[in-house]
Amino acid sequence: IEIISPVLTDARYRWKGIYSKSGTMIDFYMQDEDFKKQMIDDKIAFTSGMCIDCVLEISRKLSEMGEIIHANYVVTTVVKTRLGKLEIVTPQGKKHLRKQQAEREQLTLDLFM
């Protein structure tokens, strides 16, 4: 997600960004409290063109016409921030990646038993 408008207060307002998979502008809730705190405390500086790789939950609902509508977007974990070629993995991102790796290794072990 390319961040267009972050919320740099403790309030629970939606952030704005461009979702790279569809190229559309979305409003999303940032539930990664560690990332929000780092931005508020200026440990992560927001600059134009900043992107985040994240765990994004998308809730959907059916319209009256039976079409699937994306109703709500929630970022639960920011894995890394990107600005141009510079990528920084967040502490919570490292934890998330380790958990994913452990789950993949567990799956491989289960297949061979």
N, C-alpha and C positions, 0 to 999 in steps of 0.2 A: 504494500500500500504506500503510495506517495502521499505524505502528509501535506495537506493544504492549510488546515486550520486546527492547531492543537488547542486544548483547553489548559491554560497554564495556571489554574487555580485548583483548589480542592473540591470545587463544585462538580456535580454529576451531570454535566452537559455533554452533548455528542460532539465528537471530533469530526472533521471532514477530511476526506482523502480520495484519491483515485485508485480504484481496485484494478491492479495490473492485469488480472485474468480476463476482465471484460472491458477495461478501459473506461468504465463509467464512474461518475462521482458518487460516493456513498457517505452517509452519516453513520458513525459507529461509536459505541461506548468503549472506553478504555478501562478494562478491569484489571490490568497489570499494575497493581499499586506500587510495586518497586520501580517500574519504569516511570510512572507519573511522578513519584517522589524525586527520582533522579533529575527529571526535567524541571520540576519546580525549584529544586535546590541548585540548579545550573550545573549539575555534574554531566548532563548531556545537553549540549547546546543545540537549540532548534535553528536550522538554516533552511532557506528556500531550496527545494529539490530533495529534501531528506526523505528517505524511504525506510520502511520497516518490513522485515520478514517476520511473520507472526503466526500464531495459532488463531484463526478466525472462525468463529462459530456463526453460521448463517441460519436463522430460523425462517421457515417458509410457510406460506399458507395458500389456500386455493381461492381464486377470485370467484365471483358469481358465474363467470363464463367457464370455469374449470381450469383456468391457467394458473401455473405456479408463480407466485409473487414472493420475492425476497422481502420479508417483513422487517427483519432486525439483524444488525451486524454487531458482534461483540468480539473485541480482541481480548483473549484471556492471557496470552503470554507473548511478549515481544522477544523473539529469538535473537535478532540482530538488527542493527541500524546500518544503513548504507547512504553514502553521499559520494556520488561519482564512483570511483574505484575503491574508495576507502570503506571497509566493512569492519564493524566492531560487534563481536558477540557479547550479549549482555550476560550478567551472572545467572539470571533466571533462564536465559537461553541455553547456557552451558548445561544447567540442570535438566532442562527439557530434552536436549540432544542426548545426554547420557542415558536418560530414561528410555528414549526411543531405541537407542543402541542396545540396551539391556533387553528390551522386549523383542527386538529382532533376533538377538542371540538365543533367547529363550525359545522362540519359535523354531529356530534351526535345531536346537537340542531335542525338542518334542518330536520333530519329524523323523529323527534317526532312532528313536526308542521303540 
